[in-house]
Amino acid sequence: MLAPDVPQPKHVGVVGGGIAGLTAAYRLARAGHRVTLWERGERLGGQAVAFPVAGTHLEHFYHHLFQSDREIVALIEELGIADRLLWLPSNVGWFAEGRIYPLNGALDLLRLGSIPLVDRLRLGLVTAYLQRVKDFRRFEGVTAERWLRRALGARAYDRTWGAQLRAKFGRYHDQVAMVWFWGKIWLRTTSRRSPLDQEKLGYIRGSFNVLIDGLADGARQAGADLRVGSGPSALEPDGDGGWRVRLAGGDERCDAILATVPSPVLTRLVPNLPEAYRARLGALTYEAAAVVLLQLSQPLSGIYWLNIADPDLPFTAVIEHTNFVPAADYGGKHFVYLSKYLEPDHPYFTLPEDELIEAYLPALRRINPDFNRAWIERRWVFRERAAQPIVTLNHREKIPDHRTGLPGLYLANTSQIYPEDRGTNYSVRLGNDVAALVAADLAAPLPGAAAAAPQPTTPIAAGA
C-alpha cells in the first residue's frame, strides 16, 4: 500500500482520439494514472487518420512534416519507429492564368510570368523581410490583407498572396491576422537547413497510421483503455470533485477530464461551463474543409504542392502525393488531393460526392489539357467541419485556457496552437503540454514530458 504522502494514481478521461488526445493519454498512462480514452469515430487519429489503399495506407487529409517539427520527430524516435520516417525532396508550383509556374526559390520567383517584373522583385523583397522577422507580436494587430497590400502594392497583392487568402478563407479573407501569414513564411524558412538547400519534407512510410498505432500501443502497454466507436453524450461534475461521463452503456466516473474536441463540441458536452469561458469559446470561428482524393492511372502534373491563384478554379490547392512519395510505394498508382477550405455553410460542404467531383473535372483539364475522366480509377470525398480555427486580430488574447474554470475539466484543441494554426507536430506539443498540466494539478510527477506551464501554448519566443 502506498504511503499517505505518495500521490495516488487518478482516473483521467480523455475525450477525442486525435494526435493530441493520444499523446496526452500516452503520457498520463506512463505517469501511472488510470486513463480511459473515448473516440467517437471508427478509427483513432482524428484529422491524421489513414485508410487502406493500394497495398498500404493513405491519409484522408494530406500530411507531411517540416524539418523544424522537433516534437513529433522526438516522439517518433521515442516510440521506436524512426526507421519509417523519410525525408524527401519537395517541389511547389503556382497556377495562374492557365499555366503552372514552378516556385521553389528566388530564380523561379523571377520567372513568375503572371505578374510584371517589378512586382516579382517586390514579392521577393517582402518575402526576404518576413523570413528575418522573429518577433511575431508586431503582426498581431494588423490584418494580412492590409499589411501585404501596403507592402506589395495592390496589383501584386491581388494576383499572388491576396488570391491565395481569398481562395483559402473565402469571406473571412480580409479578417485574417498578419501573424498567421508570417507563420507560414517563418515555418518554411526554419524548415530548411540552408537557404540554398532544396526543401525536404518528412513522411512516415506506411502513412501517419504508423505513428497513431505506435501511440495507441504505447498507451495500452502503459495501461490506458482506448475505446473506439463511442463517446460521451455529456460531462457533468459529480459533486465530489470528480466528473461523471454519460455513456450509452452506463455512466463512468473520472477524477479529471481532458477534452481534445473542437470548442463547439465542448459547449454541447458541458452546458454549465462558466459564462466567460463559454463566451471565449463562442468567439472562435472555424473553417471547414472538403477534400477530394483521386486515384489516377497517370500523373496529373509534375508538382507536389500546387497553389491555386486562379479565382475560376473551384479548389484551393492540388496536392499530388505521388510527386512526393513515389508512386511505386502505391503499386504505380497516382494519388491527388483537391483541397478546398470553405465556410461550413458553403454548398460544397454538403454537395453529393458525384456532383462535387463533376464540378472539379473542368478545372483538372485546365491544369492538364490531356486529362481525361478515364484516368480516374477510384475517388473519395472527405469533409471536416472544424478543420482550422481562423486567426483574427489579437488572437492570442482570445485563446481559451486549458483549464476551463471547472475543477478537473481541461480543453486542448487546435484553437490553442499559436502563432502556428494547426499541424501534427503542434498537436504532439499540445498533448505533451496539457498532460504535464493535468499531472501537475493532480499532484503526480510526469517523467519524459515538458514541464507544465500556465500558458495554453508554447509560442515561439519573441526575439528568439
Secondary structure, DSSP 4 states (H G I P E B T S, - for coil): ---TTSPPP-EEEEE--BHHHHHHHHHHHHTT-EEEEEE-SSSSBGGG-EEEETTEEEESS---B-TT-HHHHHHHHHTT-GGGEEEEE--EEEEETTEEEE-SSHHHHHT-TTS-HHHHHHHHHHHHHHHH---GGGGTTSBHHHHHHHHH-HHHHHHTHHHHHHHHHGGGTTTSBHHHHHHHHHHHHHH-SSTTSPPEEEEETT-THHHHHHHHHHHHHTT-EEEES---SEEEE-SSSSEEEE-TT--EEESEEEE-S-HHHHHHH-TT--HHHHHHHHT--EEEEEEEEEEESS-S-S-SEEEE--TTSSSSEEEETTBTTBGGGGTT-EEEEEEEEE-TTSGGGTS-HHHHHHHHHHHHHHH-TT--GGGEEEEEEEEEEEEEE---TTGGGGPPPSB-SSTTEEE--GGG--SS---HHHHHHHHHHHHHHHHHHTT---TTSPPP-SSSS-PPPTT-
